[in-house]
Amino acid sequence: MGQDKKTVKKANIISMSKATKQKIAEVTDEINGKNLFTDKIELAKKTLQNLKSLPI
């Protein structure tokens, strides 16, 4: 009775060639782990560095 049911989500599948899939995989491997928005991250760090508590 106490079994968890997994939710199945329908995804729209786009058909593509193996070469296209390989290119996408290479690009995602290259991007993975990199900060793509370094300028915005640095601005946020600079803006928040002296903030001790957030006004809520």
C-alpha positions as CSV (number, residue, x, y, z in Angstrom):
1,M,0.0,0.0,0.0
2,G,2.7,2.5,0.9
3,Q,4.4,2.5,-2.5
4,D,5.3,5.8,-4.1
5,K,3.9,6.4,-7.5
6,K,6.2,8.0,-10.0
7,T,4.8,10.9,-12.0
8,V,5.2,10.5,-15.7
9,K,5.6,13.7,-17.6
10,K,4.9,13.8,-21.3
11,A,7.7,15.4,-23.3
12,N,7.6,16.7,-26.8
13,I,10.2,14.7,-28.7
14,I,12.0,16.4,-31.5
15,S,13.4,14.0,-34.1
16,M,17.0,14.8,-35.1
17,S,19.9,13.0,-36.7
18,K,22.6,11.3,-34.7
19,A,25.1,14.0,-35.9
20,T,22.9,16.7,-34.5
21,K,22.5,14.9,-31.2
22,Q,26.3,14.5,-31.0
23,K,26.8,18.2,-31.6
24,I,24.3,19.2,-29.0
25,A,25.9,16.7,-26.5
26,E,29.4,18.3,-27.2
27,V,28.0,21.8,-26.7
28,T,26.3,20.9,-23.4
29,D,29.4,19.2,-22.1
30,E,31.4,22.3,-22.9
31,I,28.9,24.6,-21.2
32,N,28.3,22.4,-18.2
33,G,29.8,23.8,-15.0
34,K,30.7,27.2,-16.5
35,N,29.2,30.4,-15.3
36,L,27.6,32.0,-18.3
37,F,26.7,35.2,-16.6
38,T,29.9,36.1,-14.8
39,D,29.3,39.8,-15.1
40,K,25.9,39.6,-13.4
41,I,27.3,37.2,-10.7
42,E,30.1,39.7,-9.9
43,L,27.6,42.6,-9.8
44,A,25.4,40.7,-7.4
45,K,28.4,39.8,-5.1
46,K,29.5,43.4,-5.1
47,T,26.0,44.6,-4.4
48,L,25.4,42.1,-1.6
49,Q,28.9,42.0,0.1
50,N,28.1,44.6,2.8
51,L,24.5,43.5,3.4
52,K,24.1,41.9,6.8
53,S,20.4,41.0,6.7
54,L,17.7,41.2,4.1
55,P,14.8,43.5,4.8
56,I,11.7,41.3,4.9
